[in-house]
Amino acid sequence: MDTADVIILGGGLVGLTLATALDAHGLTSIVIDPADPAAQLAPGFDGRASAVASASWRMLQAIGVADRLDGQGCPIRSIQVSDGLVGGGLAFDADPTDGPLGIMFENRRLRTALRESALAAGGVTVLQPAAAASTVRDADGVRVTLTDGRVLSAPLLIAAEGRASPTREAAGIRIARWRYAHHAIIGGIYHERPHDGVAHEIFYPAGPFAILPMLDDADGRHRSAIVWTVAERDGPAMLALPDRAFLAEATKRMGGLLGSIDANGPRAAYPLGFHHAAHITGRRLALVGDAAHGIHPIAGQGLNLGFRDVAALVQVLVEGARLGLDFGDAQVLARYERWRALDTFLVASTTDGLTRLFGLPGRTAAVVRRFGLAAVQRIPALKDRFMAEARGESGDLPELLAGRCA
């Protein structure tokens, strides 16, 4: 029977980050993931990209992942928020002394760097493709039987399986869940003018249109990723449009911000929804990332929320180990629950509120929104609070998010 300090179900961005972070603190893990790594790491931009907030980047530096991503991400120097294409709006500009607000990466580059880091880590065992046939959590520990008959054991099981986590469902953890009747269309574009490291969030009643800066390609062509929220009924039709028609519609939403545009890679669409677990722990069980909470991409905080889970859980486990506590001890898990409960609730409720506010139609609603954006722009304390949230630096920060191992 193979044993480790923790078993992690799910080898996505959050699961591999957790395994690598635990290894940086001398703790061992077994990662089980059913996906084919060859498909996950296929070359070529698939349209999926993520903003890594500055606090999350400090954690990746602390655990040794950042070196593998050197020069592969585009720094975000400013975030411009507007209600439609009218003037004014809100601008969050990075202080040059503090570094960028975040860094945009293609997801495939993040996956590659995290997988390489996990495979190089002495305390991480990655089983992929592999799947759990059965799981037992009791007073003696956790035992996972794989579909090939192997049996693994650990004091703690961590579910990092994503929004449809079967482990969360099997544990009977209730979740608040609803759909937004929206689809997000994601993809990449080439554009005529440089983006200068500026991310744009343009709000329309049908949903936000985000333009996210990416590094120029090898031929010097300017690139950005887009996340375009459309009504659910329009999603399939928009995805099926020929490139020329799709680009014409995107150009209208962008208002000529970056000049003429062209397609870069495939497009994809997925339904948007919200879910929030009533509890993120159970008997010898902890949830991280989308297994615990799923939010609207309106503020680009989904992955960073998962990274914050990682940083808090690692610190709780490390400090518990120093006290001689079992990793699955209820006292250890209760601390993780308390630490993450308020932050995840506030971020989730804020993104949900913004989604509903900016989705209200009509002139009166538009006037209220623009007044609110202007007020935030004029009030330094309020703007600083939003800036801290964008950087992932609000609340009680774990050591890893400050760039230090616990």
N, C-alpha and C positions, 0 to 999 in steps of 0.2 A: 504494500500500500504506500503510495507517494504522499508525503505530508508537507505542509507549509504553514506559515503563520496565518495566511488568508487564502481563500479561493475566490477568484474574480470571474464572474460569469459575464462575458462581453469584452471583446478586444477592440473596441472602437477607440476614438480619440480620448475619451474620459477614462476608460478601463486601462489602456496602456499607460496613460499619464500616471494613474494611481499606482500601477505596478512599479513603474520606474521611480516614482517618488518614495515608495516604501523601501525599495532597494537602496536608495541614497541614504536611508536611515538605518540600514542593516536588517531590515525585515524582509521575509521571503514571501513569494506569492506564486500561485499557479493561475494562469489566465486561460479560460476555455472560450473559444469562439468558433461558431459554425461556418463562418464565411471563408471563401477561397481566397487566400492572400494574393494569388496571381491576378484575380479580377480586381481586388481592392487597389492594387498598386500599378495598374495598367498605365502606361505613359499617355500623355495628352491631356489637355485641360477638359474636364467634363462639366464645367460650369459651376461647380460647387466650390465655394470659398468661405472663409471665416475670418472675422476680426478677432485677433488676440489682444485683449486689453493690456495696458502697460503693467498692471499688477500680475496678471497671468503670465506675461512674458518674463517677469522677474522670477517666477516659480520655475519656468522652463530653463532659465539660466542656472538657477540653484541646483537643479537635478541633472544638469548636463545635457539636456536636449537641445538647447538653443544653438550650441556650436554646430549641430548638424543642419540647422536652418539658416545659417549665416548667409546673407545676401539673397535669400529666396523670397523675402517678404517685402511688401511696400508699406513704408511708414505712413500713418494717417496724421497729417499736420493740422487738419481742420475738419470740423463737421458742420455743414451748412443745413439748417432746417428751415423749410418754408411751407406755407399753406398755398398750394398751387404754384403758379409761376409769377405771382405778384411780387413786388419789391419788398424789402424789409426782411422779416424773419429773424432767425436766431443763428449766431455763429459761435462755435466753440473752437477757439484757437489754442493750440499747444504752446506752452511756454518753452522756448528753446532750451532753457536750463533744466527742464524736467523731462525732456525727450518727447517723442510722439505720444498721441492719445492711445494708439494701438498700432498693430501691424496686420495688414491683410495678407493671408496665405491661401494658396490653392489647397483644398482639403487633402489632395493626394500627396502633396509635399509634407503636410503635417503627419499624415498616416505613415509615410515612409520613414521620417525622422523618428517618430515614436516607436515604430516597430524595430528599427535598427537599434535604438537605445535599449528597448526591452530585451532583445535577443543578446545584446552585449552585456547585459547586467547579470552578474553572478547569481543573484538571488531571485531571478524571474524565470519561470518555466512557461513558455507559450505553447499551448496545444491548439493547433489550427490546421485544417478544419477538425473540429471535435464538438461533441454535444453531450449534454447531461441527459441520461435516461431517467435517473431518479436522484432525489436529494433528501437526506435525512438531517434534521436539526434537533438535537436533544441535549440533555444535561452533559453528555459525554463529549459533545462537539458536533462537527459537521462532517458528513460523509456523502460524497458525490460519486455515483456510479455512471461512467460514460457508456455511450452506446456500443463501444467495442469491448466492454466488460471491465475495463480498468477501474479501480476504486481509489479515490483521493480523499484525504482528510485534512482538516484544519479546525482551529477554534472558532473561525468567523467566516461567513459567506457574504460576499458583496455583489449586489446585483447592479450591473452597468449595461443592461441589455437594451436600453432605449425605451421609447414611449410605450410599447406594447409588452413590457417586461412580464414574462410568464411567471417568474419567481415572485414578483410583487402580487400577482393575481393569486398564485397558489398559497401565499401567506395570508390571504384574506384582508390585505390592507386596502381600505376604501380610498377612493379618489374623487375629487370634484372634477368634472369633465364637461366641456361643451365645445361645439364647433362654431367657427366664425362665418360659415357660408362663404368662405373665400378660398381661393387657390393662390399659392405663390409660384410664379414662374421664375426660374433661375437660369442664368446663362452668362455668356461672356460677349463683350463687344470690343471691336477696335474703334478708335475715334480719331478725328482729325487733329484736335488740339490737345496739348498735355493737360493732365488733371491737377498737377502741382500738389499731389498728396491730399486733395480735398475730397471728402465723402459728402454726398448729397442725399438728403432725405426729403423728398417732395411729397406732400400729403394731398391726396385727392379723396373725394367722398367714397369712391370705390375701393380705396386702399392706398398705402404708401408706395412710392416708386423710389427705390434706393439705388444709387450709383456708387460703387465701392472701388477705390483706386487699386490697380494692380501694377506690377512692374511691367515696363516695356518688354516686348519679346526680343528674341535674338536679332531680329531685323530692325529693331528700333521702333516698331509700331506701338502706339499708345494703346493701353488696354485698361478696361474696367470690368468688374462683374456687376450684374444687375439682379435685384430681387424685386419683382413687379407683382404686387398684390392685385388680383382681379376678382370680380364676383364669381362665385362657384359655377354658376351657369355658363360663364364665358371661358372658363379655364381650358376645357378640351379644344374649343374652337381656336383660341389664341395659340395654343401649343401646336395646332395642326397647320397654322398659317405658313405659306411659303416665306422664305427669308425676306424677300423684298417687301411683302406686305407687313410682316412682323416688324421689320426695321422702320418702316414708315410710321407705324403706330407708336413705336418706342421714341422716335424722333419728336413726335408731337408732345409726348409726356416730358421729354427732356428740354424742350424749348430751345434747342440749338446751343445748349450749354457747352458742349464739347465739339461742335461742328458736325460734319457728316460722320456717319457711323456705318460699321459693317459687322457681320456676324463673326464670332470667334468661338467655335466649338458647338456642341449640341445644346439644346434647351431641354429642361425638365420641369415638371410641375408636381406639386404635392398639396393636399388639403391642409388647411390651417386649423388648429384647434388649441385648446387650453386644457391642461390637467395639473392637478396638485394633490399629492398624496397626503392623507390625513396624518400619517406617521411615516418617517423615513427609516425607522428601525423596527425590528421584531426580534424573536428569539434567535440569537446568534446570527442576526441578519442586519445589513445596512444597505440602503439604497443611495446611489449617486447618479448625477446627471439626469438624463431624460427619464430614467426609471422613477425618479422622485418628483420631477416637475417638467412640464413642457409649456413654453410660452410662445407668444406671437413674436416673429422676427423683427418687429417694429424698431427695436433699439439695438439689435445685434448682440443681445446678452445671453443667448441660450447656452452656447459653449462655455462662456466665461462663468456662468452660474455653476456649471458642472465642474470647472476647474476650482472654484471656491469650495465646492463640496470636497474635492480631493484634498485641498490644503488643510481644511478643518479636520477631516477624518484622519489624515496622516498624523497630525499633531496630537489628536486625542489618543490614537493607538500608541504612539511613541511615548507619550507621558504616562499612559497606563502601564506600558511595559516597564518603565523605570520604577513604578510603584509595585511591580510584581503581580499586576492584575492579569487575569485571563482576557484575551482580546475580545472574547464574546461576552464578557461580564456585563450585566445589565447597567451597572454604574458607568462603565466606559461608553456604552451606546447611548445612555441618557444624556451624557454631556454633548455628544455629537448632535443628537436631536435638538437640544436646547440651542446650541450654537448656530445651527443652520435654519431653524424654524422661522425666526423673524426676518432674516435677510431674504430667504426665498419667497416668503409671503409678500414682503414689500415690493420686490422686483416683479413678481408675478402680477400683483394687483395693479402696480403702476403701468406695466405694459398693456394690461387688459383695459385699464381706464383710458390710456392714450388711444388705443385702437378704437374704442367706442366714441371718444370725443371727436377725433378727426374723421370719423365715418359719418358724422351727422350732416345731412344735406341742408342746403338753404343759406341765404345771405346772412341771417342773424347768427347762425352757428359759425360761419366764416369770420364774421366780425369779432366774435368772442375769442376764437382761436388766435387770430392775429393780434388781438389785444394782449392775450396771455403770452405769446411769443415775445412781443415787444417788452412786456413787463420783466420777463426773465432776463432779457438782454440788458435792461437798464439797472437791475438790482444785483450788485456784485455777489452778495452772500448767497442769493438763490442760484445764481449762475454757477458759482463755485461748487455748490452742492451737486448740481447736475453734472459738472465736470468730474467730480470725484466718483460719481456713479459710473460715468462712461469709462473712466480709467480702472474701475474695479477696486477703488481705494476707500470705499465708505464702510462704516461699521467697525466691528471688532475683527481686525485682520489677523489671520493665522501667520505664523512666521514665514512660511514659504512665499506668501504673497508680498512680503517685504524683501524677498530675495535671500532669506536665511533658512537653513535647515533647523528644525525644531530641536 
